[in-house]
Every structure is written in C-alpha cells, then in structure tokens.
Amino acid sequence: MITPKSGNKTNRRGEAGKSLPYDRCQTPGYALDQLLSYLLSHWVIWDCACGEGILVETLESGGYDCIGTDILSGQDFLADDPMNFWNA
C-alpha cells in the first residue's frame, strides 16, 4: 500500500510537502467499473499518483495486487519504479 516519505512537493503557495484542497482531486472508485473486465487477475497494478489511495483500495477489494505511490508521500513516478515489478 502507501508508504509515507518526506518529499519535495510544494503547493501553489510554495509550502513544501503540503497540498491545498484544490490540488486534491481524487478519482472515485466507481470510475474503475468499466475497466475491471480488462484487467487480468494475476497482474500487479501500480497507481503512480494514488493520492489518498481510493483507487488502490478499490482494486485491492476486487482481489487485485496493487502498489500505490504519490509525490506527496515522497515517491516521484518519473524517477522511481517500485520494485520494478508491475503489469499495469
């Protein structure tokens, strides 16, 4: 799941490690309903900008293995590759 780390993300006011409410646009879990039939059950799925982890929780409750990372918890998906082992 999500491993918090200190990051260098700054919000629009320049405050390091903080986001403002309008920066937190979380995709609801039901947005995956039409996608799930295309995902193979043995895949490891990486949500590289998971925010609060809503999609990770939805996928895990559906039986999928997931990795959730986010810039606010210190993982930059442009620089990091978690375990270098994911399918989607």
C-alpha positions as CSV (number, residue, x, y, z in Angstrom):
1,M,0.0,0.0,0.0
2,I,1.2,3.6,0.5
3,T,4.5,4.2,2.3
4,P,4.7,7.8,3.6
5,K,8.0,9.5,3.0
6,S,9.0,13.2,3.2
7,G,9.1,14.7,-0.3
8,N,9.9,17.9,-2.1
9,K,6.5,18.6,-3.4
10,T,5.3,22.1,-2.9
11,N,1.9,23.5,-3.2
12,R,1.0,26.7,-5.1
13,R,2.0,28.8,-2.1
14,G,5.4,27.2,-2.1
15,E,4.9,25.2,1.1
16,A,6.9,22.0,0.9
17,G,5.1,18.7,1.5
18,K,1.7,20.2,1.6
19,S,-1.2,20.2,-0.8
20,L,-4.2,22.6,-1.0
21,P,-7.8,21.4,-1.2
22,Y,-8.0,22.2,-4.9
23,D,-4.9,20.1,-5.5
24,R,-6.6,17.0,-4.2
25,C,-8.9,15.8,-7.0
26,Q,-9.4,12.1,-6.2
27,T,-10.9,9.8,-8.8
28,P,-13.8,7.8,-7.2
29,G,-13.6,4.0,-7.1
30,Y,-16.7,3.6,-9.3
31,A,-14.7,5.1,-12.2
32,L,-12.9,1.7,-12.5
33,D,-16.2,-0.2,-13.1
34,Q,-15.8,-0.3,-16.9
35,L,-12.1,-1.0,-16.7
36,L,-12.0,-4.0,-14.4
37,S,-13.1,-6.5,-17.0
38,Y,-9.9,-5.7,-19.0
39,L,-7.5,-6.3,-16.1
40,L,-6.1,-9.7,-15.5
41,S,-6.4,-11.1,-12.0
42,H,-2.8,-12.0,-11.7
43,W,-1.5,-8.6,-12.6
44,V,0.2,-6.2,-10.2
45,I,-1.2,-2.8,-10.7
46,W,0.7,0.4,-10.0
47,D,-1.2,3.6,-9.2
48,C,1.7,6.1,-9.6
49,A,-0.3,9.1,-8.4
50,C,-2.6,7.5,-5.8
51,G,-3.2,10.5,-3.6
52,E,-5.4,9.2,-0.7
53,G,-5.4,5.6,-2.2
54,I,-9.1,5.4,-3.3
55,L,-8.3,3.5,-6.5
56,V,-5.8,1.3,-4.8
57,E,-8.4,0.3,-2.1
58,T,-11.0,-0.3,-4.8
59,L,-8.7,-2.6,-6.8
60,E,-7.5,-4.4,-3.6
61,S,-11.1,-5.0,-2.6
62,G,-11.6,-6.5,-6.0
63,G,-8.8,-9.0,-5.4
64,Y,-6.0,-7.2,-7.3
65,D,-2.5,-6.7,-6.0
66,C,-1.7,-3.0,-6.1
67,I,1.2,-0.7,-5.5
68,G,0.3,2.9,-4.6
69,T,2.8,5.8,-4.7
70,D,2.4,9.5,-4.7
71,I,4.6,12.6,-4.9
72,L,3.1,13.9,-1.6
73,S,4.4,10.8,0.2
74,G,7.9,11.2,-1.4
75,Q,7.7,8.9,-4.5
76,D,8.2,10.6,-7.8
77,F,6.9,8.2,-10.6
78,L,9.1,9.9,-13.1
79,A,12.2,8.9,-11.1
80,D,11.1,5.9,-9.1
81,D,9.9,2.4,-10.2
82,P,8.6,0.4,-7.2
83,M,10.2,-2.9,-7.1
84,N,10.4,-2.7,-11.0
85,F,7.6,-5.3,-10.9
86,W,4.2,-4.2,-12.2
87,N,2.0,-5.2,-15.1
88,A,-0.4,-2.2,-15.4
